[in-house]
Each structure stands twice: as C-alpha cells, then as structure tokens.
C-alpha cells in the first residue's frame, strides 16, 4: 500500500514482492528506497497503458516495472491455457525483466508451470499444466510454503525502513479514526 497500489491490486503486488524475495531477486530490497517506491507508484498509476494479445503470443508492458505486470500476466496465462492452450508469450517493454521470473510462482498457484527466458527488455514465457495437478497448496506454491515455514532473512535496517514506510501508509490517528477502528 505504500506504493499507492489500487485496492484490488495490493494483495497481488504483495505476493509478487514476496515471490521476488523467495526467488532471490530484488525482493523487499526493491521497496527499500523512497525513490523505488515512488517509481513503482508512478508505474501502478499507468496500469491502463498495458497492451496484451496473449492469444497472439504478445504482451507489451508499456515500460512498467515487472512487478506491476506479473500478476496480470499470471492471470492471463492461466485463462489462455484454460481456454485453448498457449504455446509461448513474448513480453516486451518491461523494466527489470529478470523480475518476470515472479510470474512462475504466481501462475503455479493455479497449477501452471512456467519456463521464463529473460531478454533485454522482457522475457519469453512458456506455460504448461502440471500433470498430475497437486492437491496440496504447498506443492503448488513451494516458495510460499518455504517462506511461511522458514521466513526470509532481512537486515535490521531494511526491516525498519519498510516498517516506517508501511506506517506512513496507514490512516492518520484521529478521534474519528479511533471510533471506526473496530
């Protein structure tokens, strides 16, 4: 929420940041600086600029950060695979293309395996169904299972930076806010 994510997109963005952390990519360090959060907020305001033609194997990220497009890509790939299959999608015009690896665990929650080949400005994603489809959630999302069981190591200064930033995203304390606090 510190990046101004639309309310319906906040959980997906959180899952993407945690997937990045679990994959050993930028993870929570990607949110550490105010400049990084401001750039992510600017990108989130431009989500409508994305152009996708999944059925034709193309996705234009409009220069947005990979975290902004990853949840949408995961949903579109799952839908395309359910509809008629999807051999590959070429993703272009994305900042931090290595972070497109985050699409794999997001799609994995729905039983999709994804091969991701990063390129200079995007990646090629090749989806396939898990066969047989695991019934247990931790088999579908091993990164989440590992994170829940073992946590993520984090330097203390990064923890406090993110803690302070998240507190700024909360509603200001007032008499009215306390009345509605539950």
NORGISUL-V70893 format. One line per field, one symbol per residue. phi: phi as a letter, one per 30 degrees, with the letter a starting at -180 (. if undefined). Layout:
BEGIN
phi=???
END
This chain:
BEGIN
phi=.dcideedcddddddddddddddiddhdddcddedddddddddddcedddbbbedcibbcdhiddeddcedddedddddddddaiadabccbhbdhedddeddedddddciccbcbcdbeblaccbdaddbdddddddddbdddeddddbibdadeddeddddddddddddddadddddcdj
END
